[in-house]
Amino acid sequence: MNVGDRVRLLTGTEEGIITRVLDSELVEVAIDNDFTIPVLLRELVPVAAEEGQAFRRAAPEPSRPATGSKKNKPQGGQSKAARPVAPTPAGRPQPAGPSAAMPPKPAAATPPPPAAKGLYLALVHQAPELLALHLLNNTEVEVVFTYGEERQGKYRALAADKLKAKAASAALAHLHLKDFEQWPAVVFQLLNFKLNGDAAYDLLTKRQSFKATTFYTSRRPAPVIGKEAYLFQLDEKPAPALNPEKLAAAEAAIEAAATPPPVLDSKQANVLQQALGGDKPLTVPAAIAPTPPKPAEALVAPPHEFDLHIEALRPEGAEGLSNTAMLRQQLDAFEDALSRALATNMHEIIFIHGAGNGTLRKEIHRQLSRNKDIKFFEDAQKEKFGYGATLVRLK
């Protein structure tokens, strides 16, 4: 059994959908009234689609009433008077038959142009509070894709498959609206592919996070499946086609860089020096080992209480700084700490800016009010800081 399968509990009549695999023997099941429970696999049985058709088939349509009795029907077929007639060009009726005038065929509709892009993430209601996540391919080419989730900066690969043109994937995940604040960011890697096509395409990677300000306004009819869905386009910028000549040139450059230059011994070097017109023997320097690149510095989260007083930022304090330069340095430290807090998925941070004349506090509040990644901010622990600190809650 996989995520998205409909199952029934062996110990009851409840049915639901598998939304998550917890371990090798335990799964999470969303019951139809939208609450989830952990259930052992041995206590579940899959519900086949044929079962619903067999036990919930629609009632047959009532038969049509007879239009006449048998004795009123002509024997041996229709009489000449009852046969349909077709008008001739002169307007005189004649019996209908193969020679009757046929109506002109309607002109064939012009097929729509092929879609240049059209890869969508669609969240479709399975129940009032339960959404299924699908990948929609509204293009004319196939797509090879991988799907994963990112939680607290850690990525987890969950699915990989190939999706045909004008098709929708099976449910890749199930999400509950009541847990909207804890939804992970989803990561897709997409590679266009067309059998016997004349172009190769670059890999397209898309990370999609969900915010309430844009999520609820994204609901509209989805292509391919023809249902209402929360829709997010993954290929606003379609993957560029790769030029074979550029690929060959790039490969040649990589090979040239990987090939070490020839090393000349002292005799060969002297011959080369004399051939170039020099009279002094050439000294061949010893080979110098390449310097290994420095590893990238790990991103460090700021402290939960970040002090913006100039004495905490500079050991020498405000000596030699004008008020404008001091304010600029404090704001630079604030912006750096806020960006690191967002990048390391901190939930909240307190900025200690002091009361003073309120200039720094007002500038910090102005920048926070414009940042879409801030849930809210307020004065922090007035009994401890007074009006000299601001608590920022991050999304």
C-alpha positions in Angstrom: 0.0 0.0 0.0 1.2 3.5 -0.9 0.4 7.1 -0.1 -2.9 8.0 -1.7 -4.4 4.5 -1.6 -8.0 4.3 -0.2 -8.3 1.7 2.6 -10.8 0.4 5.1 -10.1 -0.6 8.8 -10.5 -4.3 9.4 -11.9 -3.6 12.9 -14.6 -1.2 11.7 -16.4 0.3 8.7 -14.3 3.5 8.5 -12.6 4.3 5.2 -9.9 6.8 4.5 -6.7 7.7 2.5 -3.1 6.9 3.4 -1.5 10.3 3.8 2.0 9.4 5.2 4.2 6.3 5.8 5.4 6.6 9.4 7.6 3.4 9.4 7.7 -0.1 7.9 4.6 -1.2 9.8 2.7 2.1 10.6 0.9 4.6 8.3 -1.2 7.7 8.9 -4.7 7.5 7.5 -7.1 10.5 7.0 -10.6 9.4 7.7 -13.4 11.0 5.6 -14.4 13.4 8.3 -10.8 14.9 8.1 -9.1 13.7 11.2 -6.0 11.5 10.9 -5.0 8.4 13.0 -1.9 6.2 12.9 -2.9 2.6 11.9 -0.9 -0.6 11.6 -0.6 -1.9 8.0 -1.9 -5.3 9.1 -5.2 -3.7 10.3 -5.9 -2.2 6.8 -7.3 -3.5 3.6 -7.2 -1.6 0.3 -10.5 -0.6 -1.3 -10.6 -1.2 -5.1 -12.3 1.2 -7.5 -14.4 -1.8 -8.9 -15.9 -2.2 -5.4 -17.4 1.3 -5.5 -18.8 0.6 -9.0 -20.3 -2.7 -7.9 -22.1 -1.5 -4.8 -22.8 2.1 -5.7 -23.9 1.8 -9.4 -26.6 4.2 -10.6 -30.2 2.9 -11.0 -31.1 1.9 -14.6 -33.0 4.4 -16.7 -36.8 3.6 -17.0 -37.7 2.1 -20.3 -39.5 4.2 -22.8 -43.3 3.7 -23.3 -44.4 2.0 -26.5 -45.7 4.3 -29.2 -48.1 1.9 -30.9 -49.4 -1.7 -31.0 -48.0 -4.4 -33.2 -51.1 -4.5 -35.4 -50.7 -0.9 -36.3 -47.2 -1.4 -37.6 -46.8 -2.1 -41.3 -45.8 -5.7 -42.2 -42.6 -6.2 -44.2 -41.1 -2.8 -43.4 -42.3 0.7 -43.9 -44.8 1.7 -46.6 -43.9 4.1 -49.3 -46.1 6.8 -47.6 -44.1 6.4 -44.4 -40.7 6.5 -46.0 -38.8 9.7 -45.4 -38.2 12.0 -48.4 -35.5 14.4 -49.2 -36.0 17.6 -51.2 -34.5 17.8 -54.7 -32.9 21.0 -56.0 -36.2 21.8 -57.7 -38.0 21.5 -54.4 -39.9 18.3 -55.4 -39.7 15.5 -52.8 -38.1 12.2 -53.7 -37.5 9.0 -51.6 -34.5 9.2 -49.3 -31.7 6.9 -50.2 -28.0 6.8 -51.2 -28.7 9.4 -53.9 -30.2 11.9 -51.4 -28.2 15.1 -50.9 -25.8 14.9 -48.0 -25.3 17.9 -45.7 -21.9 19.5 -46.1 -19.3 18.4 -43.5 -18.3 21.1 -41.0 -14.8 22.5 -41.5 -12.2 20.9 -39.3 -11.3 23.0 -36.3 -7.8 24.4 -36.2 -5.8 22.6 -33.6 -4.4 24.8 -30.8 -0.7 25.6 -31.0 1.5 23.4 -28.8 2.0 24.7 -25.3 5.5 26.1 -24.8 5.2 25.8 -21.0 2.7 24.5 -18.6 4.0 22.5 -15.6 1.9 23.1 -12.5 1.7 22.1 -8.9 -2.0 21.6 -8.0 -3.5 21.1 -4.6 -7.0 19.5 -5.0 -9.5 19.0 -2.2 -10.0 15.3 -1.3 -12.2 16.4 1.7 -13.0 19.9 3.1 -9.8 19.9 5.1 -7.6 17.5 3.1 -5.7 18.4 0.0 -3.9 16.1 -2.5 -0.7 17.4 -4.2 -0.3 16.6 -7.9 2.1 17.6 -10.7 0.3 18.6 -13.9 1.9 18.5 -17.4 0.0 20.7 -19.8 2.8 20.6 -22.4 3.4 18.6 -25.6 6.4 16.8 -24.2 7.1 14.2 -21.5 8.6 15.3 -18.2 10.9 13.3 -15.9 10.6 14.6 -12.4 11.7 14.2 -8.8 9.7 15.4 -5.8 11.0 16.1 -2.3 10.1 18.1 0.8 12.2 20.6 2.8 11.6 20.9 6.5 13.8 23.1 8.8 16.5 23.3 6.2 16.7 19.5 5.6 15.7 18.0 2.3 14.0 14.6 1.9 13.5 12.9 -1.5 10.1 11.2 -1.8 9.2 10.4 -5.4 10.5 10.2 -8.9 8.6 9.3 -12.1 8.0 10.2 -15.8 4.8 12.1 -16.7 3.3 12.0 -20.2 2.2 15.0 -22.1 -1.3 16.4 -21.1 -1.3 14.2 -18.0 -1.5 14.4 -14.2 0.6 12.5 -11.7 -0.8 10.4 -8.9 -1.1 12.1 -5.5 2.5 12.9 -4.3 1.5 14.0 -0.8 -1.6 14.9 1.3 -1.7 18.1 3.3 -4.2 19.3 6.0 -5.4 22.9 6.0 -5.3 22.8 9.8 -1.6 22.3 9.7 -1.0 25.1 7.1 1.7 26.8 9.2 3.7 23.6 9.4 3.6 22.7 5.7 7.0 21.9 4.2 8.4 23.7 1.2 8.2 21.3 -1.9 11.1 20.9 -4.3 10.7 19.7 -7.9 13.4 18.8 -10.4 12.0 18.8 -14.0 13.5 17.6 -17.2 11.6 17.9 -20.5 12.0 14.9 -22.9 10.5 14.0 -26.3 11.3 10.8 -28.1 13.0 11.5 -31.4 12.9 15.2 -30.6 15.6 17.5 -32.1 16.4 19.4 -28.8 17.8 18.6 -25.4 16.7 20.7 -22.4 18.4 21.9 -19.2 17.3 20.7 -15.8 14.7 23.0 -14.1 14.7 23.1 -10.3 11.8 24.8 -8.5 11.3 25.3 -4.7 7.7 26.3 -3.7 6.8 27.4 -0.2 3.3 28.3 0.8 2.1 31.6 2.4 -1.4 32.5 3.3 -1.3 35.8 1.5 -0.9 34.1 -1.9 -2.2 30.6 -1.3 -5.9 31.3 -1.0 -5.9 33.6 -4.0 -4.4 30.9 -6.2 -7.6 28.8 -6.5 -8.8 28.5 -10.1 -9.7 25.8 -12.7 -6.7 23.5 -13.3 -5.7 22.3 -16.8 -5.6 18.6 -17.6 -7.8 17.5 -14.6 -10.6 20.1 -15.1 -11.1 20.7 -11.4 -10.8 23.6 -9.1 -7.4 23.6 -7.4 -4.8 25.8 -5.7 -2.5 26.2 -8.7 1.2 27.2 -8.9 3.1 27.3 -12.1 6.6 25.7 -11.9 8.0 26.8 -15.3 7.4 30.6 -15.4 10.7 30.5 -17.2 10.8 27.4 -19.3 14.0 25.3 -19.3 16.2 26.5 -22.2 17.0 24.1 -25.1 20.7 23.0 -25.1 22.7 23.7 -28.2 24.8 20.6 -29.2 27.6 22.8 -30.4 27.9 24.5 -27.1 27.7 21.2 -25.3 30.6 19.9 -27.3 32.6 23.1 -26.7 32.0 22.9 -23.0 33.1 19.2 -22.9 36.3 20.1 -24.8 37.0 22.9 -22.3 36.5 20.6 -19.4 38.8 18.0 -20.9 41.5 20.6 -21.6 41.4 21.9 -18.1 41.7 18.3 -16.7 44.7 17.5 -18.9 48.0 18.5 -17.2 50.5 20.5 -19.3 53.5 18.5 -20.5 56.5 18.7 -18.3 59.9 19.2 -20.0 63.1 17.8 -18.6 66.2 20.1 -18.4 67.7 18.9 -21.7 64.4 19.5 -23.6 64.1 22.9 -21.9 67.6 24.0 -22.9 66.9 22.9 -26.5 63.7 24.9 -26.5 65.5 28.0 -25.0 68.2 27.9 -27.7 65.5 27.5 -30.4 63.8 30.6 -29.2 67.1 32.5 -29.5 68.3 32.6 -25.9 71.8 31.9 -24.8 71.2 31.1 -21.2 70.0 27.7 -20.1 66.5 27.6 -19.0 65.8 26.6 -15.4 62.7 24.4 -15.1 60.8 25.3 -11.9 59.5 22.6 -9.7 55.8 21.7 -10.0 53.6 23.7 -7.6 50.7 21.9 -6.1 47.4 23.7 -6.6 46.0 25.4 -3.6 42.8 23.6 -2.5 39.8 25.9 -2.4 38.7 27.1 0.9 35.5 25.4 2.2 32.4 27.6 2.3 31.7 29.0 5.7 28.7 27.5 7.4 25.8 29.8 8.0 25.5 30.6 11.7 22.2 31.5 13.3 22.2 34.8 15.4 21.6 34.7 19.1 18.0 34.7 20.2 18.5 38.1 21.9 20.6 40.3 19.5 22.0 43.4 21.0 22.2 46.4 18.6 23.9 48.8 21.0 27.0 50.3 19.4 29.1 49.1 22.3 28.1 45.5 21.6 28.9 45.8 17.9 32.2 47.7 18.2 34.8 47.1 21.0 35.8 50.7 20.8 32.2 52.0 21.1 31.0 55.1 19.2 34.4 56.7 19.2 35.0 58.5 15.9 31.5 57.8 14.5 28.9 60.4 13.6 25.2 59.8 14.5 24.5 58.9 10.9 27.4 56.4 10.6 26.4 54.8 14.0 22.8 54.4 12.8 24.0 52.9 9.5 26.2 50.3 11.3 23.4 49.3 13.7 20.9 48.9 10.7 23.5 46.8 8.8 23.9 44.5 11.8 20.1 44.3 12.2 19.6 43.3 8.5 22.4 40.7 8.6 21.0 39.1 11.8 17.4 39.1 10.4 18.6 37.4 7.1 20.5 34.8 9.0 17.6 34.1 11.3 15.3 33.6 8.2 17.9 31.4 6.4 18.3 29.1 9.5 14.6 28.8 10.1 14.4 30.5 13.4 10.9 30.9 14.8 11.6 34.2 16.6 14.3 36.7 17.5 14.5 39.7 19.9 16.4 42.8 18.8 17.6 45.0 21.7 17.8 48.5 20.3 17.3 50.6 23.4 14.9 53.4 24.0 17.0 56.5 23.3 15.3 59.0 21.0 13.4 56.2 19.2 15.1 56.7 15.8 16.6 53.2 15.6 13.4 51.6 16.9 11.2 53.4 14.2 13.6 52.4 11.4 13.6 48.8 12.5 9.8 48.7 12.7 9.5 50.3 9.3 11.7 47.6 7.7 9.8 44.8 9.5 6.4 46.1 8.3 7.6 45.8 4.7 9.1 42.2 5.0 6.7 39.5 3.8 8.6 36.8 5.7 7.6 38.4 9.1 4.5 37.0 10.8 4.3 39.9 13.3 6.4 42.0 15.7 5.8 43.7 19.0 7.6 45.2 22.0 9.4 42.4 23.9 9.1 41.8 27.6 8.3 45.3 28.7 9.0 44.4 32.3 12.6 43.5 31.3 13.4 45.8 28.4 10.7 48.5 28.6 10.4 49.9 25.1 14.0 49.1 24.2 13.5 45.7 22.5 11.3 44.2 19.7 10.2 40.6 19.4 10.0 39.4 15.8 8.0 36.2 14.9 9.2 34.7 11.6 7.1 32.6 9.2 
